[in-house]
Amino acid sequence: MRKQWTKEELITFENEIGDLYMDNKLPFLFHLSGGNEEQLIDIFKDIKEGDYVISSHRSHYHALLHGIPPEVVKKRILEGRSMFIYDRKRNFFCSAIIGGTPAIAAGIALALKRKKSKQRVWCFVGDGTEDSGHLFEAVRYVDGFELPCTFVIENNNRSVEATNEERWGKTADYKWGSPSVIKYHYDITYPHARKPGMIDLSKAVKKTDEEYFPLLKPETSRSFEELDKLEITYKDAVIQSMTELGKAGAIFIGYNVRRGDAMGTLKNVSEEQKIETPVAENLMSGLAIGMSFEGFTPVIYFERHDFMLVAADAIVNHIDKIERISHGEYTVPVIIRAITADAGPFYSGPTHSQDLTDAFKALVSFSVFDPLTGVDVLKAFKSAELSKRPVIIVERKSRY
Ligand SMILES: Cc1ncc(C[n+]2csc(CCOP(=O)(O)OP(=O)(O)O)c2C)c(N)n1
């Protein structure tokens, strides 16, 4: 049974965190909750244990109300993880990247619906998340496919210190015509971050980035020597890899995956394993992340490197970081097919034919494979399938 919190208990918890800061115990960024106790206690009456709660940079109240014991929340905050509180068993997840969570929430909800689960996803965002299109994409998707997901917009009329009117003029209090959106208003107790007043940094404990968030162990590469003698063309190897992944139950996400079968490469995959998405690369990637939380192996299809830049937040801030910032509680075994129209008849100009392989290698800590032969394509996808990590596999249309 989750603890039933009172307004006064919640306020006392945050006051104590504020005092720890004044006592030089929190030399890093944190955001205190305050002023929305009654609204949240009310909303959490509808949230069941086992439901997913997706939180934001301001996560303390959500974590407590979803049943994470106060001593655990306090310990995490003291470890520099105020913005990184996770609990895999209780389905508690957060991201401090504004706009980063709605697509992930939609992906979890899509997976829950496919599994005919009774669970729901509750995605809490500030009014700052209303500022970008990422929330809109996810709400439209959830409404369109009637997914079990509610977005709760916590409107304190402030993003850092700017009011909604300053940011949006007459459209400041945007009205969502969606059954999946709840918006409540509140006046926040604390400043945007920390508490007023400077602490004495010379007395504060400071650790390195790697001490707060240990690096992941590098993946071991696999050789699959038995494949070396095979003779197979590059494109046939892609088709064979997709067929094998399909037989193993993978889900193929992207646009042109149903219509056109991703240039014919998915022709042997069953229809229900192909999820045709809107042309919204961040949403696509978030859907894959969310589905991977529920045990699916998603394969995202990007038909050009150029378009992956629209999903940079999902790939670099989320797919690459979730395992590390959650201290291994959440993993993201997503396979990214990164096709580059690098030459030949597929060449389509500077915004359609970039080869960003080196850029991706520099941006992410997981494996980026760039197979150049059919056998290497087979090996790359086999390695990806066995790995419990995300993998980018570059596909070169010049070799199709
Ligand atoms: C993509 C992105 N841009 C900017 C920031 C910096 N930032 C952190 S919190 C915040 C304001 C968010 O305001 P709101 O969503 O209303 O939440 P509140 O802090 O008011 O609870 C900003 C701009 C960020 N974390 N992520």
The ligand as a Tripos MOL2 file, in Angstrom:
@<TRIPOS>MOLECULE
LIG
   26    27     1     0     0
SMALL
NO_CHARGES

@<TRIPOS>ATOM
      1 C1         14.8090   21.3130  -23.5910 C.3       1 LIG1
      2 C2         15.0770   22.1310  -22.3660 C.ar      1 LIG1
      3 N1         15.1800   23.4650  -22.4660 N.ar      1 LIG1
      4 C3         15.4490   24.2170  -21.3760 C.ar      1 LIG1
      5 C4         15.6200   23.6420  -20.1550 C.ar      1 LIG1
      6 C5         15.9680   24.4760  -18.9340 C.3       1 LIG1
      7 N2         14.8040   24.5140  -18.0280 N.ar      1 LIG1
      8 C6         14.7160   23.7290  -16.9670 C.ar      1 LIG1
      9 S1         13.2910   23.9090  -16.1280 S.2       1 LIG1
     10 C7         12.7780   25.1050  -17.2110 C.ar      1 LIG1
     11 C8         11.4530   25.7690  -17.0070 C.3       1 LIG1
     12 C9         10.3470   24.8300  -17.0600 C.3       1 LIG1
     13 O1          9.1670   25.4580  -16.7200 O.3       1 LIG1
     14 P1          7.8910   24.6190  -16.4640 P.3       1 LIG1
     15 O2          7.7760   23.5220  -17.4320 O.co2     1 LIG1
     16 O3          6.7420   25.5690  -16.4350 O.co2     1 LIG1
     17 O4          8.1170   23.9400  -15.0490 O.3       1 LIG1
     18 P2          8.3140   24.6190  -13.6130 P.3       1 LIG1
     19 O5          9.7950   24.8170  -13.4520 O.co2     1 LIG1
     20 O6          7.5680   25.9180  -13.6230 O.co2     1 LIG1
     21 O7          7.7880   23.6240  -12.6530 O.co2     1 LIG1
     22 C10        13.7080   25.3240  -18.1990 C.ar      1 LIG1
     23 C11        13.5450   26.2970  -19.3100 C.3       1 LIG1
     24 C12        15.5000   22.2270  -20.0820 C.ar      1 LIG1
     25 N3         15.6580   21.5710  -18.9260 N.pl3     1 LIG1
     26 N4         15.2130   21.5130  -21.1820 N.ar      1 LIG1
@<TRIPOS>BOND
     1     1     2 1
     2     2     3 ar
     3     2    26 ar
     4     3     4 ar
     5     4     5 ar
     6     5     6 1
     7     5    24 ar
     8     6     7 1
     9     7     8 ar
    10     7    22 ar
    11     8     9 ar
    12     9    10 ar
    13    10    11 1
    14    10    22 ar
    15    11    12 1
    16    12    13 1
    17    13    14 1
    18    14    15 2
    19    14    16 1
    20    14    17 1
    21    17    18 1
    22    18    19 2
    23    18    20 1
    24    18    21 1
    25    22    23 1
    26    24    25 1
    27    24    26 ar
@<TRIPOS>SUBSTRUCTURE
     1 LIG1         1 GROUP 0 **** ****
